[in-house]
Amino acid sequence: MSTSLGATIRSRRLQLGLTQEQLAERVSAGGEYVRQSEISRIESGAVSLPRRARLERIAQALEIPIGELLARSGWSDADQFFASPPPSNP
């Protein structure tokens, strides 16, 4: 049985001993400001898949490769999906 992305993020956050606020601060350090309420929405499943850039910063803040984060969440071929850069806008 796979776990949702939000549950996987919550589990890893707790493993690191972080509060939602602390995780939001870590994510914000990578660029765009993220509030604790946004972390809460992701963990609760209100946001099923954040934008790629935000997801990459969350994975970095959780000290886990993004492919592993997605794989733990039940996304198949996650490493291949994130191995290539996003398409550029013409």
N, C-alpha and C positions, 0 to 999 in steps of 0.2 A: 504494500500500500504506500503510495507516495504522499508526501507532506506538501502543503501549500507553500508558496514562496514566502508569504507572511509568517507562517509558523517556523519556517527554516530561519528566517532573519531573526525572529524573536529568540529561538533556541540558541543561535550563535551569539547574539547579543548577551544573553544571560550567561553563556559559557565564559565570555570575556568580562563578566561582572559589570556591564554597562547599564545605565538607565537609558530610557528613550531619549531623554534630553542630552545625555552625553554622546549617544550615537548621532543625534542630529548635529551636534557641534562638530564631531569628526567628519561627517559628510559635508557640512558647510565649509570646512577648512579646504576642501577640494575645489571650491568655486562658488556655485550658486547656493544661496542661503536656504537651509531646510529647517523647518520648525519641528518640534517634538510631536505636534499634532499630525504632521505628515507621516512620521514614522509610525505613529499609532494607527493611522488609516491603512498603511501598508501591512502592518502586522495583523490587523483585524480582518484583512481581506477586502476592504472597501476599495483598494487599488490593487488589481490583480497582477499587473506588470508595469512597473514604472518605466519612464522613458529610458532609453539605453544609457545615456550619459549619467543620469541619476543612479541607475542600477550599478553602473561601473563604480561610482563613488561610494555607494553603499557597500559593495563587495570589498573595496579597498579599506574602508573604515572598519569592516568586520575581519580584516586580515585573512581573506579567503579569495582564491581566484574566482572570477565571475562564472566560469564554466562549472566549477565545483558547486557553487551556490545554487545555480540553476539545476544541476544534476541531482543534488540532494532534494530539490523541490519537485522532482519528477519530470523535468524537461529533458526529453531525449535529444541527443546530438547537440547539447548546449555548447560544447567546446567548438564544434564546427561552425555553429551559428555566429558565435562571437569572435571567431578567428579572423574573419574578414572585416575590413572597415565598412562603415555604413556608406550607402551610395551618396555621392555628392550631388548637390542641386546644381542644375545647369545655369 
